[in-house]
């Protein structure tokens, strides 16, 4: 089963990359953009989707400063699964 994991800083945690992007956007002509956060996207194939939470907690994210969201994907077209 294919899974997509989105990892981003928790609310209240300093996000220097997000701040840099937010400051640069007005200089490029994009006004009105706020609260930018930069994270990571990891896609992986797993045999047992029940292991994904442990994989995220032990390896893919730092639970002290990051949160993660797991999306199960349909192997045919990459659309979110049920």
C-alpha positions in Angstrom: 0.0 0.0 0.0 1.3 3.4 -0.9 1.2 6.1 1.8 2.0 9.8 1.8 3.2 11.4 5.0 3.1 15.2 5.4 5.4 16.4 8.2 5.3 20.1 9.4 6.3 22.1 12.4 3.8 22.2 15.3 1.9 25.4 16.0 4.1 27.7 17.9 7.4 26.2 16.8 9.8 28.5 14.9 9.7 27.8 11.2 12.6 29.8 9.6 12.0 28.4 6.1 8.3 29.3 6.3 9.2 32.8 7.5 11.7 33.3 4.6 9.1 32.3 2.0 6.5 34.6 3.6 8.9 37.5 3.5 9.9 36.8 -0.1 6.4 36.6 -1.6 5.5 40.3 -1.4 8.8 41.1 -3.2 7.7 38.8 -6.0 4.3 40.5 -6.3 2.2 38.1 -4.2 0.4 40.1 -1.6 -1.9 38.8 1.1 -0.1 35.5 1.9 0.2 34.8 5.6 1.1 31.9 8.0 3.4 30.1 5.6 4.8 26.8 6.8 7.4 24.6 5.1 7.3 20.9 5.7 8.4 17.6 4.2 6.5 15.1 2.1 7.5 11.4 2.3 5.9 8.7 0.1 6.5 5.1 0.9 5.0 1.6 0.2 4.2 -0.5 3.2 2.8 -4.0 3.6 0.9 -3.1 6.9 -0.6 0.4 7.1 -1.1 -0.1 10.8 2.7 0.4 11.2 2.7 3.9 9.7 2.0 5.7 13.0 5.0 4.0 14.6 7.2 4.7 11.6 6.3 8.4 11.8 6.9 8.6 15.5 10.2 6.7 15.6 11.8 7.8 12.4 10.1 10.3 10.0 9.2 13.0 12.5 10.4 14.6 15.7 7.3 14.4 17.9 8.5 17.2 20.1 8.4 19.8 17.4 6.6 18.3 14.4 3.2 16.9 13.6 2.4 14.6 10.8 -0.6 13.6 8.6 -0.8 10.2 7.0 -2.7 9.8 3.7 -3.3 6.3 2.3 -3.2 6.3 -1.5 -4.8 4.2 -4.2 -2.0 2.5 -6.1 -3.7 3.1 -9.4 -3.9 6.9 -9.6 -2.4 8.4 -6.5 -5.7 9.6 -5.2 -6.4 9.4 -1.5 -7.7 6.0 -0.5 -10.5 5.2 1.9 
